[in-house]
């Protein structure tokens, strides 16, 4: 058997006739032989019984919906003359949760013209095509599944590449952005308040240092004996290195950080607005915790799931985008899980909630562009690099209709972790 792909497919098709059940079982076996996990509703306990069982509507709905939202992709068989109503519902649920959808359409009547051509409900077809594509046979289905898995990462903006592209204008834009907050808030203000109650003279690591602003603040206030800034973007590191001096070092190599930690563990680590851009933030925090000494602290300041609610809701509704897709921003539950996995405990959590007034449409568009939102970063909108050019003019039209200044709410979550010995 082929190696598992770690992707689960939800197989959506009519399953009440013998022919359908046999077709479903055959297709599931082929997909499993190609390394895919398949949830086949007819195999679920609630649906077994060869017509003798009487599951309730609630039983069926709960079991199958749970399987959909825990799958990676939905394959919908749409050969019926009228798309099976259960399949249509499953397509809708999958779309709402941001799952890719593949329609399997093998009926030869799709090739006919005139009265012999089979009609499909265009609303359902639109939901499939907005999330994936329609294929005509099993071989094409498997090829597309394999391509989707291979190309999955290329459809998302890679943060290090994105911020490398905007590195030259990064500081200037952040200064603009911070001027729109009310009450006025900056990372420097946060640090001033933080170090009021924290001893100085520390060895400090910054994960995701960007252009190195933290090092400038620390050096200017004599708050550290040694600072190392790490960022995956070589372009950002080039800018940060302009701030290098004795006791201040920047690198885009995590091996350099480990080498320094092996010489002497860090007392404290900071991460500002970085972890939400990482696919597995718990692994990043665990790596950070390995570089600080027992009882050392990790301070995380990042986007929360409550950030920019007006902008998020406006774009979700106007673009008719999925509303239940994965949100990579943080809340207390996510931070608690990260702390547990990284050998830390949470000492305190607080929220920073300045309002923000985007002065003009251009300013709001600049924000979306600068932070990679058109390519799927930050906001849970289901956007991607692949469809950025399609959605950009639509978003511009939506924002054109708004009144400015456009008011929204920032919601940053600050968490202090302590490494347990």
Secondary structure, DSSP 8 states (H G I E B T S, - for coil): -----S-EEEEE---SSHHHHHHHHHHHHHHHHTT-EEEEGGGSGGG-STT-----HHHHHHHHHHHHHT-SEEEEE--SSS--HHHHHHHHHHHHTT-EEEEE---GGGG--GGGS----HHHHHHHHHHSEEESSHHHHHHHHHHHHHHGGGGS--HHHHHHHHGGGHHHHHHHHHTTEES---HHHHHHHHHHSS-SSEEEEEES-TT-HHHHHHHHTT-EEEEEEE-S-HHHHHHHGGG-BTTEEEES-HHHHHHHHHHS-EEEEEEES-GGGSTTHHHHHHHHHTTEEEEEEEEEEEEBTTTTHHHHHHHHHHTT--SSS---SB-HHHHHHHHHHTTEEEEEEEEE--EEEE-SHHHHHHHHHHTTGGGT-SS-S---GGGHHHHHHHHHHHHHTS-SSEEEE--EEEEEEEE--
